[in-house]
Amino acid sequence: MKTPSLLVAFIFLAALTVSAQKGLPGFGKVDKADLEMTDCPFDKGAGAVTLIDFGNTYYDKGSIGFTLFKTVFERRTRIKILKENGIAQADIRIPYYTRNNEERVLKLNANTYNLDASGKVQVSEVKKSSIYSKRINAYQSVMIIAFPEVKVGSIIEYSYVIESETIGLRNWYFQGNIPVRYSEYQLKIPQIFRFSVQPNVIDAMDSKQEVLDEIISITEGAIPVKVLKRNYSMQNLPGIKEEPFMGSPKDYMQRVEFTLSQIDLGDRVIEVRNKWSHVIKSLNEDESFGLQLQKNVPGAATMVDEANQVKDEEMRMKLIYDRLRKEIAWNEREGIFTENGILKTWETKTGNMADLNLLLIRLLNGAGLKAVPIFFSTRENGLAITSYPDLEQFNSVMAYVPIGDKYFVLDATNKFINYKMVPAQVVNTNGFIVEGENGKWKEILSGKYHYKVMAAVQGEIDADGNMKGNCLVNCYNYARVQRCEDYKESEAKFKEEYFQRPYPSVKIEDITINNLDADSLPLEQKVKFNTILNSSGNYRYFTVNLFSDLDKNNFLSENRSSDVDFGFLQDYSIFGNFTIPVDYVFDGLPESIVMVTEDKGIVFSRTVSADANLLNIRITVEFKRTFYPAGGYPDFREFHKKMFDKLNEQVVIKKKTTP
């Protein structure tokens, strides 16, 4: 009998037997001791703990007329709620791909478990009416589960199956943002498929594999096929907690990643590593991406014609960019594929990130400018993998515009950033430029633009110990963008976060905001304030560190697992001018000092001068690097402690004694 081809075998691939979850309690079999648990023994104080996270992937025959094969992914997860802040873990969302019915969520079961007053286990089943699907964009949807009766002490459990009309394996994250007691991923792979495996783990991972004999049914009979069974498991993993300026938590989670590399046909091996040329060809033919850039936007013709009257290319680009940002609203959704399409986006004046930025690219092209899409994985989304063509890693698309020897990265969703600046969420990261046959990666740097805050404080102290003053706070570049966004979101919250909460003893009389809509100028904040000085006998005390944006030390924790990633360089300046009553003298002044880290990555400088009843102080802090590795955190932390001690040193004045 002639051996059938691989394609014929795929069409009639029988479902490979699913192995039992040996050693794990079955769905619904909850241990009373787990319901009585009040804390996680290996991650004290955690709000919740994942008791079981089990995944299983195997292959089945595909849908006739659609695909030749499909991947079946099963998952079961059980979570214990330990504290009030852990209740949010019951907000379960299962993402899946819905374009062309590529993936289907099946066999979804979910329960909540509680102990009643008599100590018996109560089961609350999630009804079908509490499970619904929400479309995110043209490609993705999310299944949302609303669990009933969730409270501190509850256990939630859910299981589901995703059938996918593809052959790829899902990466598996053993670790999450809450501790995980047991995590296991099981695979059964016909040995005609070869995957490269990349474990990213630091703790002990139990890895087992064996080769099984399975049967593939075909039209001409049945033949044996070797199947590789693999199990990966880890236990007692603490949660990856959010740390200040850490980038994406998932970059630090222990995981195992898979890449399809070959298909073994017996007589030959086919290399199937994806190529960017294939990805770009598909993108160019995609209605939600490349074909959008071929559409005309008649309603924007006047804007394009006006831009074409501007000879300078940079100013022509600026005109279209600024006008589009004012006219089109962002719906707060990221993504690299359009939801509405650029025509509807122009008509309705709203769209997702791809709608706005592909529209921007199309209008720039119409004005005779070279503009192409550039993909990013934002800092919060995680590091981009430059070695493997994978669209799933990207969550943002922007416009890349080269002009002369300069380039610009434009994001039409940002209403406040100057066109010369790289958007903050992608600065100093790698972007993939969708251009030509293969595209190219480019490191996108911040250039001369920093996060810069300057505070000039003038205070006058009277004989009763009251200080009245004015302060001018100027925010430049990335500091300006951040504050403008916060101000537009809520004026009251803006004043509370930047001026009232950090300085509880200071009463803010008035704040005036200037240059909010002038992105080439610093955001100007004029503050009138008063405060009562602390006193003891004939002594009074005050601090000069007011409204500087250096009110809080974010690096107090003794240990840190993640690198410090600021994204951009930072500069802070405080200029203080203080007048004391004529019947007082300066009794204790902070010293002039310069402190520098061993690697010269941070410089703190303070100069102090006093003459009669006038005090002048200048403080500067410069962060000369954007990235500080976790390995150097002890020294980094110690420097911050010393720096904030210096920043908050008190000026002491004393009443003159009567002769």
GIUR-V750494 format. One record per pair of residues at least 12 apart in sequence whose ideal C-beta (glycine too) atoms are under 8 Angstrom apart, sorted by the first residue. I is the first residue (numbers start at 1). GAP is how many residues later the second one is. Records with the same first field share a line. If there is no record, write none. Layout:
I=GAP + GAP
//
This chain:
1=219 + 220
2=218
3=220 + 263
4=214 + 215 + 216 + 219
6=186 + 257 + 259
7=61
8=210 + 211
9=207 + 209 + 214 + 216
10=51 + 52 + 58 + 59
11=50 + 51 + 53 + 57
12=49 + 204 + 205 + 206 + 207
13=46 + 47 + 48 + 49 + 56 + 177 + 203 + 204
14=46 + 47 + 201 + 202 + 203
15=43 + 45 + 46 + 57
16=42 + 43 + 44 + 172 + 174 + 198 + 211
17=171 + 197
18=38 + 40 + 56 + 170
19=37 + 167 + 169 + 210
21=33 + 35 + 55 + 163
24=28 + 30 + 158 + 160
25=27
27=49 + 82 + 130 + 132
28=83 + 95 + 129
30=48 + 83 + 91 + 125 + 127
32=83 + 87 + 89
34=17 + 46 + 121
35=45 + 78 + 79 + 80 + 86 + 118 + 120
36=79
37=12 + 43 + 45
38=44 + 115
39=43
40=42 + 139 + 141
42=137 + 139 + 194 + 196
43=136 + 195 + 196
45=38
46=36 + 37 + 40 + 132 + 133 + 192 + 193
47=34 + 35 + 36 + 37 + 38 + 39 + 40 + 41 + 42 + 131
48=31 + 32 + 33 + 34 + 35 + 38 + 41 + 130
49=30 + 31 + 33 + 129 + 130 + 131 + 132
50=27 + 28 + 29 + 30 + 126 + 128 + 129 + 130 + 131 + 133
51=27 + 28 + 29 + 104 + 130 + 131
52=24 + 25 + 26 + 129 + 130
53=22 + 23 + 24 + 25 + 121 + 123 + 127 + 129 + 130 + 131
54=21 + 22 + 23 + 129 + 130 + 131 + 132
55=18 + 19 + 20 + 115 + 117 + 129 + 130 + 131
56=17 + 18 + 19 + 129 + 130 + 131 + 132
57=14 + 15 + 16 + 17 + 112 + 113 + 128 + 129 + 130 + 131
58=13 + 14 + 129 + 130
59=12 + 13 + 108 + 129 + 130 + 131 + 134
60=12 + 103
62=103
63=102
66=99
67=98 + 99
69=98
70=93 + 94 + 95 + 96
71=92 + 93 + 95 + 96 + 97 + 98
72=89 + 90 + 91 + 92
73=88 + 89 + 90 + 91 + 97
74=85 + 86 + 87
75=84 + 85 + 86 + 87
76=81 + 82 + 83
77=80 + 81 + 82
78=77 + 78 + 79
79=76 + 77 + 78 + 99
80=74 + 75
81=69 + 70 + 71 + 72 + 73 + 74 + 75
82=70
83=69
84=68
86=66 + 92
87=63 + 64 + 65
89=67 + 89
90=22 + 57 + 60 + 64 + 66
92=18 + 52 + 53 + 55 + 64 + 66
93=49 + 50 + 51 + 52
94=14 + 48 + 49 + 50 + 51 + 66 + 68
95=41 + 45 + 46 + 47
96=44 + 45 + 46 + 47 + 66
97=42 + 43 + 44 + 67
98=37 + 41 + 42 + 43
99=39 + 40
101=64
102=62 + 63 + 64
103=59 + 60 + 61 + 62
104=58 + 59
105=28 + 38 + 55 + 56 + 57
106=54 + 55 + 56 + 57
107=52 + 53 + 54
108=23 + 35 + 37 + 50 + 51 + 52
109=17 + 49 + 50 + 51
110=15 + 16 + 21 + 35 + 37 + 46 + 47 + 48 + 49
111=12 + 13 + 14 + 15 + 45 + 46 + 47
112=12 + 14 + 35 + 36 + 37 + 38 + 42 + 43 + 44
113=41 + 42 + 43 + 44
114=35 + 37 + 39 + 40 + 41
115=38
122=27
124=23 + 24 + 25
126=19 + 20 + 21 + 22 + 32
130=15 + 16 + 17 + 18
131=12 + 13 + 14 + 15
132=12
136=197 + 199
137=151 + 196 + 198 + 200 + 201 + 202 + 215 + 217
138=150 + 199 + 200 + 201
139=149 + 196 + 198
140=195
143=17
145=13
167=26 + 93
168=90 + 92
169=18 + 20 + 26 + 89 + 91
170=88
171=84 + 85 + 86 + 87
172=13 + 60 + 83 + 84
173=77 + 80 + 81 + 82
174=27 + 31 + 58 + 60 + 63 + 79 + 80 + 81 + 82
175=59 + 62 + 64 + 65 + 78 + 79 + 80
176=63 + 64 + 77
177=62 + 63 + 64 + 65 + 72
178=61
179=57 + 58 + 59 + 60
180=54 + 56 + 57 + 59
181=54 + 55
182=51 + 52 + 53
183=50 + 51 + 52 + 54
184=47 + 48 + 49
185=46 + 47 + 48 + 71
186=43 + 44 + 45 + 46
187=41 + 42 + 43 + 44
188=24 + 39 + 40 + 41
189=38 + 39 + 40 + 41
190=24 + 26 + 35 + 36 + 37 + 38
191=20 + 34 + 35 + 36 + 37 + 73
192=33 + 71 + 72 + 73
193=67 + 69 + 70 + 71
194=66 + 67 + 68 + 69 + 70 + 75
195=63 + 64 + 65 + 66
196=62 + 63 + 65
197=59 + 60 + 61
198=58 + 59 + 60 + 61
199=33 + 56 + 57 + 58
200=54 + 55 + 56 + 57
201=33 + 53 + 54 + 55
202=52
203=31 + 34 + 51
204=30
205=27 + 28 + 29 + 49 + 51
206=25 + 26 + 27 + 28
207=23 + 24 + 25
208=22 + 23
209=19 + 20 + 21 + 22
210=18 + 19
211=15 + 16 + 17 + 18
212=14 + 15 + 16 + 17
213=12 + 13 + 14
214=12 + 13
232=24
234=20
237=17
240=12 + 13 + 321
241=320
243=314 + 317 + 318 + 319
244=310 + 311 + 320
245=309 + 319 + 320 + 321 + 322
246=316 + 317 + 318 + 319
247=132 + 133 + 135 + 136 + 315 + 316 + 318
248=131 + 132 + 133 + 134 + 135
249=313
250=132
251=131 + 132 + 311
252=309 + 310
259=14 + 129
260=12 + 13
261=12
273=115
274=114 + 115 + 116
275=114 + 163
276=113 + 156 + 162 + 163
277=160 + 161
278=111
279=110 + 112 + 160
280=154 + 156 + 157 + 158 + 159
283=108 + 151
286=51
287=54
288=49 + 50 + 53 + 66
289=47 + 48 + 49 + 65 + 69 + 84
292=46 + 49 + 50 + 66 + 67 + 70
293=65 + 68 + 69 + 72 + 80
295=46 + 47 + 48 + 67
297=45 + 46 + 49 + 62 + 65 + 66 + 69
299=47 + 48
300=46 + 63 + 66
303=17 + 20 + 21 + 60
304=16 + 59 + 62 + 63
306=13
307=12 + 13 + 56 + 60
308=59 + 60
313=55 + 56 + 90 + 91
314=89 + 92
316=51 + 52 + 53
317=47 + 50 + 52 + 54 + 84 + 86 + 91 + 93 + 102
318=101
320=40 + 43 + 44 + 47
321=39 + 43 + 89 + 91 + 98
322=97
324=32 + 35 + 36 + 39 + 88
325=87 + 89 + 90
326=89
327=22
328=17 + 18 + 21 + 22 + 23 + 28 + 31 + 84
329=20 + 21
330=20 + 21 + 22 + 23 + 26 + 82 + 83
331=19 + 20 + 21
333=19 + 20
334=18 + 19 + 44 + 61 + 62
335=17 + 18 + 19 + 60 + 61 + 62
336=17 + 18 + 37 + 39 + 55 + 58 + 59 + 60 + 61
337=17
338=13 + 14 + 16 + 17 + 20
339=12 + 13 + 15 + 16
340=12 + 15
341=14
342=13 + 16 + 17 + 20
345=14
346=13
353=43 + 44 + 58 + 60
354=43
356=56 + 57
357=16 + 40 + 41 + 42 + 53 + 54 + 55 + 56
358=15 + 39
359=53
360=39 + 50 + 52
361=12 + 38
364=35 + 37
369=32 + 34
370=31 + 32 + 33
371=28 + 29 + 30
372=27 + 28 + 61 + 62 + 63
373=24 + 25 + 26 + 27 + 60 + 61
374=23 + 24 + 25 + 26 + 35 + 57 + 58 + 59 + 60 + 68 + 70
375=16 + 19 + 21 + 22 + 56 + 57 + 59
376=18 + 19 + 20 + 21 + 22 + 49 + 50 + 53 + 55 + 56 + 68
377=16 + 17 + 18 + 19 + 52
378=17 + 18 + 47 + 48 + 51
379=46 + 47 + 50 + 186 + 188
380=45
381=12 + 14 + 15
384=45 + 46 + 47 + 48
386=44 + 46 + 55
394=38
396=15 + 29 + 30
398=12 + 13 + 25 + 28 + 33
399=12 + 13
400=31 + 33 + 35 + 42
408=12
409=13 + 14 + 17 + 22 + 35
411=12
414=67
415=69 + 73
416=64 + 65 + 68 + 69 + 72 + 103
417=64 + 102
418=59 + 101 + 102
419=100
420=29
421=25 + 28 + 56 + 57 + 60
422=22 + 23 + 24 + 25 + 27
424=54 + 57 + 58 + 143 + 144
425=142
426=18
427=17 + 18 + 19 + 51 + 140 + 141
428=15 + 16 + 17 + 18 + 139 + 140 + 198 + 199
429=14 + 15
430=12 + 13 + 14
431=13
446=121 + 122 + 123 + 180
449=28 + 29 + 119
450=26 + 27 + 28 + 118 + 119 + 120 + 121
451=26 + 27 + 28 + 31 + 115 + 117 + 118 + 119 + 120
452=23 + 24 + 25 + 26 + 27 + 118 + 119 + 120
453=20 + 21 + 22 + 23 + 26 + 95 + 96 + 118 + 119 + 120
454=19 + 20 + 21 + 22 + 68 + 118 + 119 + 121
455=16 + 17 + 18 + 91 + 92 + 93 + 94 + 118 + 119 + 120
456=15 + 16 + 17 + 18 + 119 + 121
457=12 + 13 + 14 + 87 + 89 + 90 + 117 + 118 + 119 + 120 + 121
458=12 + 13 + 119 + 120
459=83 + 117 + 118 + 119 + 120
460=118 + 119
461=72 + 79 + 81 + 117 + 118 + 119 + 120 + 123 + 192
462=119
463=118 + 120 + 121
465=67 + 68 + 70 + 75
466=64 + 65 + 66 + 67
467=63 + 64 + 65 + 66 + 75 + 111
468=61 + 62
469=59 + 60 + 61
470=56 + 57 + 58 + 59
471=55 + 56 + 58 + 75 + 76
472=52 + 53 + 54 + 55
473=51 + 52 + 53 + 54 + 74
474=48 + 49 + 50 + 51
475=47 + 48 + 50
476=46
477=91
478=89 + 90
479=44 + 70
480=39 + 42 + 43
483=15 + 40 + 42
484=32 + 39
486=12
487=26 + 29 + 36
488=28
495=13 + 16
498=27 + 49 + 51
499=12 + 28 + 48
502=49 + 50
503=28 + 43 + 44 + 48
505=26 + 27
506=23 + 24 + 25 + 40
507=22 + 23 + 24
508=19 + 20 + 21
509=19 + 20 + 21
510=16 + 17 + 18
511=14 + 15 + 16 + 17
512=13 + 14
513=12
514=12
525=22
527=20
529=17
538=116 + 117 + 119
539=48 + 113 + 114 + 115 + 116
540=44 + 112 + 113 + 114
541=109 + 110 + 111 + 112
542=36 + 108 + 109 + 111
543=105 + 106 + 107 + 108
544=30 + 32 + 34 + 46 + 73 + 75 + 107
545=29 + 74 + 102 + 103
546=28 + 30
548=24 + 26 + 71 + 99
549=23
550=22 + 24 + 71 + 94 + 97
553=87 + 88 + 91
554=86
555=78 + 81 + 82 + 85
556=81 + 85
557=80
558=79
559=74
560=70 + 73 + 77
561=69
562=68
563=64 + 65 + 66 + 67
564=63 + 64 + 65 + 66 + 69 + 72
565=61 + 62
566=57 + 60 + 61
567=59
568=58
569=53 + 54 + 55 + 56 + 57
570=51 + 52 + 53
571=49 + 50 + 51 + 52
572=47 + 48 + 49 + 50
573=45 + 46 + 47 + 48
574=43 + 44 + 45 + 46
575=42 + 43
576=39 + 40 + 41 + 42 + 43
577=37 + 38 + 39
578=36 + 37 + 39 + 73
579=34 + 35 + 36
580=33 + 34 + 35 + 73
581=32
582=31
583=72 + 73
584=29 + 69 + 70 + 71 + 72
585=28 + 68 + 69 + 71
586=24 + 29 + 65 + 66 + 67 + 68
587=65 + 66 + 67
588=62 + 63 + 64
589=19 + 21 + 26 + 62 + 63
590=16 + 18 + 27 + 56 + 59 + 61
591=15 + 17
592=14 + 15 + 16
593=12 + 13 + 53
594=12
595=44 + 47 + 48 + 51
597=38 + 39 + 42
598=37
599=26 + 33
600=24
601=22 + 23 + 24 + 27
602=19 + 20 + 21 + 22 + 37 + 41
603=17 + 18 + 19 + 21
604=15 + 16 + 17 + 39 + 42
605=13 + 14 + 15 + 16
606=12 + 13 + 14 + 40
615=36
619=28
621=22
//
